[in-house]
Amino acid sequence: MSYRPFFALTAFLTLLAAQTSTAQVDVVAQPLGLLFGTFNVGADFTISENFSVEGIIGFTSRSDSGNDSDTGEPYDYDYTGIPVTVMGKYYFNPRHGADRFYLSVFLRYINRTASFTDNADYADFTWSRFGLGFGIGTKIVSEKGVILDLGLGLGRTFLDKFTYEDNGKHEEVDWPGIMFLPRLGVGYRFGG
């Protein structure tokens, strides 16, 4: 799979934000996700001077093949992950509107799948998580509209279903119900 749908989404959000001259919209890419192979983009819509709502979507796609380092057996796998987050932010003492220190609440859904071929040592899996959490952060807005958004969120999952299929057997695994949301966003402010 390619990143084309998310580049198209980024272009669409940018054009939508540019067309909305009276609204203040911050379009942000999150390069921190690239460390883990995920491309994340978001749009933060200012509701009032002290409150905004942000939607974030990400996409991960990996494929690889080779030989297992322990057994020497060949493997071939495809991995896909899609995180979706909706976040409300309350800003204390904003300077340019919806900026500086904030507290946040978020809802986050993540779906990950992996399928393996040519190797019986690995199991296909599906992992779905849905959770609620709280966070803190700060958004810095330059005079030219360039944005740096730093934050950290911690939450609890309400749905955390990890299933795998190994040699025709379908198994479920319980994982700790903790959810982290690190943030490093870089972008541009339109409107306002």
C-alpha positions as CSV (number, residue, x, y, z in Angstrom):
1,M,0.0,0.0,0.0
2,S,1.1,3.6,-0.6
3,Y,0.9,6.9,1.3
4,R,-1.0,8.5,-1.6
5,P,-4.4,8.5,0.2
6,F,-2.9,10.4,3.1
7,F,-1.0,12.9,1.0
8,A,-4.3,13.5,-0.8
9,L,-6.1,14.0,2.6
10,T,-3.4,16.4,3.6
11,A,-3.8,18.4,0.4
12,F,-7.6,18.4,0.9
13,L,-7.4,19.6,4.5
14,T,-4.9,22.3,3.4
15,L,-7.2,23.5,0.6
16,L,-10.2,23.4,2.9
17,A,-8.4,25.4,5.5
18,A,-7.2,27.9,2.9
19,Q,-10.8,28.4,1.7
20,T,-12.1,29.1,5.2
21,S,-10.9,32.7,5.6
22,T,-12.9,33.5,8.8
23,A,-12.2,30.2,10.6
24,Q,-8.9,29.4,12.3
25,V,-7.6,26.0,11.3
26,D,-4.2,24.6,12.2
27,V,-3.1,21.8,9.7
28,V,-0.4,19.7,11.3
29,A,1.8,16.8,10.3
30,Q,3.3,14.7,13.1
31,P,6.9,13.6,12.3
32,L,7.2,11.7,15.5
33,G,5.1,8.9,14.0
34,L,7.6,8.5,11.1
35,L,10.0,7.0,13.7
36,F,7.6,4.1,13.9
37,G,6.6,4.1,10.2
38,T,3.3,6.0,10.7
39,F,2.3,9.0,8.7
40,N,0.0,11.2,10.8
41,V,-1.9,14.4,9.8
42,G,-4.3,16.5,11.7
43,A,-6.6,19.5,11.5
44,D,-7.2,21.6,14.7
45,F,-10.3,23.7,14.5
46,T,-10.6,26.7,16.8
47,I,-14.0,26.9,18.5
48,S,-13.2,29.8,20.8
49,E,-10.2,31.7,22.0
50,N,-9.7,29.0,24.7
51,F,-11.0,25.8,23.0
52,S,-10.2,23.8,19.9
53,V,-11.1,20.3,18.5
54,E,-8.5,18.4,16.6
55,G,-8.9,15.3,14.3
56,I,-5.9,13.2,13.6
57,I,-5.6,10.2,11.2
58,G,-2.5,8.1,10.6
59,F,-1.5,5.3,8.3
60,T,1.2,2.6,8.5
61,S,1.9,0.1,5.8
62,R,4.9,-2.3,5.7
63,S,5.8,-5.3,3.8
64,D,9.0,-7.4,4.2
65,S,10.5,-10.7,3.4
66,G,13.6,-12.5,4.3
67,N,14.9,-15.3,6.5
68,D,14.3,-15.7,10.3
69,S,17.6,-15.1,12.1
70,D,16.9,-18.0,14.6
71,T,15.6,-20.7,12.3
72,G,16.7,-19.6,8.9
73,E,13.2,-20.1,7.6
74,P,11.9,-17.7,5.0
75,Y,9.1,-15.2,5.9
76,D,7.0,-12.7,4.1
77,Y,4.6,-10.3,5.9
78,D,2.3,-7.4,5.3
79,Y,1.4,-5.0,8.2
80,T,-1.2,-2.2,8.2
81,G,-2.1,0.2,11.1
82,I,-4.6,3.0,11.2
83,P,-4.8,5.2,14.3
84,V,-7.7,7.8,14.5
85,T,-7.8,10.4,17.3
86,V,-10.3,13.1,18.2
87,M,-9.0,15.6,20.8
88,G,-10.5,18.5,22.7
89,K,-8.1,21.1,24.0
90,Y,-8.6,23.8,26.6
91,Y,-6.0,26.6,26.5
92,F,-4.9,28.7,29.5
93,N,-4.0,32.4,28.7
94,P,-3.8,32.1,24.9
95,R,-1.9,34.8,23.2
96,H,-2.9,34.3,19.5
97,G,-6.1,32.2,20.2
98,A,-5.9,28.5,20.8
99,D,-2.2,28.5,21.7
100,R,0.2,28.1,24.6
101,F,-0.4,25.7,27.5
102,Y,-3.4,23.4,27.2
103,L,-5.1,20.4,28.9
104,S,-6.7,17.9,26.6
105,V,-9.1,15.0,26.5
106,F,-9.0,12.4,23.7
107,L,-10.7,9.5,22.1
108,R,-8.4,7.1,20.2
109,Y,-9.1,4.1,18.0
110,I,-6.3,2.0,16.5
111,N,-6.6,-1.0,14.2
112,R,-3.5,-3.1,13.3
113,T,-3.3,-6.2,11.2
114,A,-0.4,-8.4,10.1
115,S,-0.4,-11.4,7.8
116,F,2.5,-13.8,7.3
117,T,3.1,-16.3,4.5
118,D,5.8,-18.9,3.9
119,N,6.5,-19.4,7.6
120,A,4.7,-21.4,10.2
121,D,6.6,-19.8,13.1
122,Y,4.6,-16.6,12.9
123,A,0.9,-16.0,13.4
124,D,-1.4,-13.6,11.6
125,F,-2.9,-11.1,14.1
126,T,-5.5,-8.4,14.4
127,W,-5.4,-5.8,17.2
128,S,-8.2,-3.2,17.8
129,R,-8.0,-0.7,20.6
130,F,-10.4,2.1,21.6
131,G,-9.7,4.3,24.6
132,L,-10.2,7.6,26.4
133,G,-7.4,9.7,28.0
134,F,-6.2,13.0,29.2
135,G,-3.1,15.0,28.3
136,I,-1.1,18.2,28.6
137,G,0.7,20.2,26.0
138,T,1.7,23.5,24.5
139,K,1.2,25.0,21.1
140,I,3.6,27.6,19.9
141,V,2.4,29.8,17.0
142,S,4.9,32.2,15.3
143,E,3.9,35.5,13.8
144,K,4.1,33.9,10.3
145,G,1.6,31.2,11.4
146,V,4.1,28.3,11.8
147,I,3.0,25.9,14.5
148,L,4.9,23.6,16.9
149,D,2.6,21.5,19.1
150,L,4.2,19.4,21.9
151,G,2.2,17.2,24.3
152,L,1.7,13.9,26.0
153,G,-1.5,12.0,26.7
154,L,-2.2,9.0,28.9
155,G,-5.4,7.0,28.7
156,R,-7.2,3.7,29.4
157,T,-8.6,1.4,26.8
158,F,-12.2,0.3,26.9
159,L,-11.9,-2.1,23.9
160,D,-8.6,-3.9,23.6
161,K,-8.9,-7.0,21.4
162,F,-5.8,-8.8,20.3
163,T,-6.5,-12.0,18.3
164,Y,-4.1,-14.3,16.4
165,E,-4.5,-17.4,14.4
166,D,-1.8,-20.0,14.7
167,N,-2.0,-23.3,12.9
168,G,-5.7,-22.9,12.4
169,K,-6.3,-22.1,16.1
170,H,-7.9,-18.8,16.9
171,E,-6.6,-17.3,20.2
172,E,-7.2,-14.0,22.1
173,V,-4.7,-12.3,24.3
174,D,-5.3,-9.8,27.1
175,W,-3.0,-6.7,27.0
176,P,-2.6,-4.0,29.7
177,G,-5.3,-1.3,29.1
178,I,-2.9,1.6,29.0
179,M,-2.8,4.0,26.0
180,F,0.0,6.6,25.3
181,L,-0.3,9.6,23.0
182,P,3.0,11.4,22.5
183,R,2.7,14.5,20.3
184,L,5.1,16.5,18.2
185,G,3.2,18.4,15.5
186,V,4.6,20.8,13.0
187,G,2.2,22.8,10.7
188,Y,0.7,26.0,9.6
189,R,-2.3,28.2,10.8
190,F,-4.9,29.2,8.3
191,G,-7.4,32.0,8.9
192,G,-7.9,34.0,12.1
